[in-house]
């Protein structure tokens, strides 16, 4: 069973996060993204963006600056949910 974390992330990071395409990032942004990913609460998971998400001007959790952001969800396996469903 999967659970997820939600993050407010600048749109320009989405290609790197979803498709592993870092070509649109400068060296500093690439470093910041790699650190962000390294320190996620769980290491095995996958990213998703809701089709109906709305963009908003907010603080990006990767770089700490205001930008056009969206909500990205990081899904991961949560064994406690699976156990609860079997009990």
N, C-alpha and C positions, 0 to 999 in steps of 0.2 A: 504494500500500500504506500502511496506517495503523500507527502506533505510538502509544503513550500514556504519559502521566505519571499517577501515582496521588497523590492528595492526601487527607489526613484533614480532613474539613470538617464543621462543625456542621450538624445536620439543618435548622436554621431558615434556612440559606442556600440550600437545594436549590431552592426555588421560584424564587428570583432567578436562580440559575445555569442551571437547566434551562429554565424558562419565561419568563425575563426579567421576572418579576413581583416587584418590589421592595416591594410594599405591606406586607409583614410585617417590614420592616427599619426601624430608626430611622436618622436622618441619619448618625450616626457609623458604623454598620454598613455602610450603603450606600457611604460613602466608602472604608472599609477594603476592601470587596469590589471596588470599582472599581479601587483600587490593586493589589490582588492579581491581578486579571484583566489589568491593564495590563502587569504585569511577568512574565506567564507566559513560559516559554522560547520559545514560538512563538505567533504571533498568530492564525493561521487554524486553527480546529478545532471540535470539538463535545464536549459533556459527556455522560457516561453514568454511571448507577449500576447495579450488578449487581442483578438481581432477588433474588438469594440473599444479599445483603450482610447482615452482622450489625452492629447498632448497638453502639457501645462508648463508654465514658466516656473521652475522650482529649483531647489538646490540639488545638484547631482551628487549622489552618495559616493561616487568614485573620485571626483575632483574637488568637490566642495564649493563649486561655483554655480551661479544661477545660469540656467540655459533651458532650452526647450527639452523637456523630459517626458518620459513615459514610465509606466509601472512595468517592471520586468519581474517575472516570477522564476525563482530557482527551485525546481522540484527535486526531491530526494526521497529515497526509500526510508520509511520510518517503521521499524519493526514493532514499536509499541502500538501503532494503529492496527497492524495486522493481528497482533495478539489480542487486542480488545475486541476485534471482529470475530475471533474464534472462541472467545469466552462466553 
